[in-house]
């Protein structure tokens, strides 16, 4: 190797070391993410396809509002159709609301991304003893940051369209459950705090009589961020909504078939968190 190449290599590594010291990162990919894709620039528009095949679904009349328990569930992929366990309603008392119509609930649920199962039908089955007909409106999209949902040029209009369609029949949905965070593990925590605060206040403003629940969620394939989970908890308390607990407790192939998305055991563990929180807060009286 020539002296010039040695000198050039020295300069390159010196520059990288200097940047590492200044930006306090390791490994190099964090420098690349923070400097070339900072959180304050516009995120590329999320491209997605939701489950929409109604030919295999059974359309029925929507339950009357006074007879229904209406649950909205969305966020990232673990709130969508990514669970390795398919369910269907066994009693005709669980409904999937989609595009202004109701269908007997059967995975994959209409309106959400993915072609597998979801947490929502098994959750609803745990609530069937309430003598209510349960209506599920689910529209989770995989790989989404909070910023995607806040951005009016991104998923915000998708959220509003789903909400407005639901509210034409069910003006006051009962419960909203937000499960998201895996895509924000690299987000600066101050940026995340501001985004989540704005998002929850948006939900509260749009759904003033709805009980809102969020999870502490970041884990996927070995990556997690305890500061994001802490923020999800603290902001829930600050804004007087309900924190169901951390889903990051259930990791690895025991609970996730690909070490990210839930298998049946993981799905039931998450549902137990939700049910415990609902019993303490929504059904306490």
N, C-alpha and C positions, 0 to 999 in steps of 0.2 A: 504494500500500500504506500502511495506517495505521501510525502510530508504535507502536501496540500490537502489530501483527503483526510489525513489525521486531524489537521487543524480545523477543517470544515466540520468534521464530526464533533470535535470538542466544542465548537461554537454552538452547534445545534443542541447538544445535550446541556450546555450551560444555559441556553435560553429556556429549554424545557424545565430545568431545575429551578431557574429564577421564577418562572411562572407558577410552578408548583408551590414554591415558598409564598408567593404573593397571594395566590388564590386558595391555598390550604386544601388542596385536593389530592386524592389518590384513589383510583388510578387515573390515567390520562383521559378516559372517556368523560369524566365529570367536567374537566376543563372544556372539552369539545361541546358538551351539552350546554354548559352555562354561558359560553362565549359566542357560539355560533347559533344556538337555538335558545336564547334567553326567554324567561317566562312572560316578559312583557310584550313580546311580539305576537302577532296574530297567529294562532295555531291553524295549520292546514285544515281545510274543511273535512269533517269526518264523513267518509263514504261507507254506507251500510245498507243492508237489505234486511227487513224484518220478515218474520213468518206471516204470510198472508194468504195461504192456500185454504180457502174456505170449503173446498169440495169434499174434504174429509171431516168436516165439522158438521154438527147438528145445530142449525139455527132455531132459536126459541124466542118467545116473548121475554123481554127483560122484566125482572121482578119489579114490583112497585117500590118506590123509594122507602116507604114505611116498613116494607117487609125485608129490606136488604141491608146487609153489612158490606159496605163498599171499601175495598182495599186497593190502593195504588201502590205498585211496587216497581222501582226502576233504579238505575245507576249503571254499573259496569256489568260485565258478562256473567258474574255469579248472581246477578239479579235478573238475568235474561235466560235464554234457553241453552244453558251450557252444562247442566247437571247430567251425570251419567246414570240417569234413572228416570224412566218415563212413567207418568201418571195420567189417570183420567178420573173424572168424577164417577163415583160409584152409586150416587144417590139422586142425581139430577137436581141437586141443590147448590151446586157450585158452577158459576157461570164465568165465561171469558168475554169481557166487553171489548169490542173492536169496531172502529168506524161507525159508531152509533147503533150497533146491533149487539145482541147477546147470543152466545153459543154455549152448549154444554162443554165445560172445561175439559180439555184434552191436550196433552203435550205433543208437539211444542205449542206453547200458547201464542195466539195471534197477537201481533203488535210489537213483539220483542225480537231482537236479533238472535239467531242461532237455530239449530234443528234438533236439539236434544231435549232433555227434561228441564224442569225448573223447581224452585223451592216452594212455589206458591200453591199448587194443588195439595201437596201433603200438609202444608200449613193450614189451608182452609178445611181439610178433613179433620184436623184437630179442633176446629171451631164449630163443627156441624151440630153439636149439642146445644147451641145457643137458640135454636128454633128460629134462625134467620137464614135467608137465602144469601149466599156469599157471592159477591160480584168482584172479579179480579180484573183490574186494568193494569196491564204490565207492558212497559216499553223500554226496558233496559237495552243499552248498546255497549258492546265490548270495546275495551281500549280507550275509554273516554276520561278526560280530565274534567274537573269542575268547570274549567274555562270553556270547554266545548259547550256545556249546557247554558252558560251565561252569555255566550256570543250570539248576537242576533243574526249573524251571517252563518251560523253553524247549527247547533242543536236546539237553540232556544225556541225557534219557531216550531220545531218538531214537538217539543214539550208542550207549547201552548196549544197546538192543534189537538194533541191527545187530551189535554185537560179540558179544552172548550167543548170537544165532542162529548166527553163524559158528563160535563156539568149541564148539558142540555137535558139530560134525563135525571142525573143525580147531582143536584145543585150543591149539596154539602157532603162530599165523600167523608167517610168515617176515619179512615186510617191511611197514612202515607208512610212507606218504608223505603229509605234511601240506603243503598249498599254500594259503596264506591270508594276508591282510594288507591288501587294498585297502580294506576297510571300516574299518580302524583308522588310517587316515592322519591323522585329526583327534583320535585318542585321546591323552590326556596320556601322555607316554612312560613316566612312573613307573607309571601305572596299567597300561599295556600290558605293561611288564616283569613286574609282579606277576601279571597274568592269564596271560601266556604261560608263566611259570615254573610256576604252579599247573597249567596245562593239560598241559604236558609231563610233569610229575610224575604226573599222573593217568594219562596214557598209559603211562608206565613201570610204574606200579603195576598197571594192568590187563593189561599185556602184557610181563611181565618178561623173556621170552626172545625178543621181537621186536626186530629192528633198526629203529630209528626214524630217519626222514629228514625234514627240513623245508627249505623254500626261503626265500630272502630275497625277499619279494613285497609290493609296495604299489601298483604303477603301474596306473592306469586313467584314460583320457581326459585326460591331462595332469597329473593329480594323483599325487604320490608323496611319500614321507617317508623320507629316508636314515637318520634316527634309528631308525625301526622296523626297517629292513633290518639296521642295525648291531646292534640288540637281538636280532633273530632269529639272527644269527651268533654273538654273544657268549653268549647263553643256551644255544645248542646246545653250544658248547664247554664251558661251565660244567657242564652237566648230562650231559655225555658221550653226546650223541647226534650224528647226522651232519647237517652243513649242506651242502646240495647246490650252493649258490651263489645268486646273485641273478638272478631272472627279469626284473628291471627293466632289464636290459641290452638286452632285445629289445622295443622299443617302436615306436609309429607304425604306419602302414598296411602297412609291409613285413612285419610279423609279426602284426598284429592287424587283423581285418577292420573293426572299429568303433573302433579305437584303444584297445581294452580287452581283448576276448576274442580268443583265438588263431586264426589261420588255419593252414593246413598247415605253412607255413615256420616260424611261431612255435612250433607244437606240436613239430616235430622238433628245434628248438633247445632247448626245455625238456627234451625227452626225452634229448638228448645230455648235458645237465647231470646228469640223474638217472643215466644209464648210466655216466658217468664216475665218479660218486660210488660207485655200486654195485660197480664193478670194483675200486676202491681199498679198499673196506671190507668188502662182503659176499662178493665172489667172490675176494678176494685170496689166499685159501688153497686 
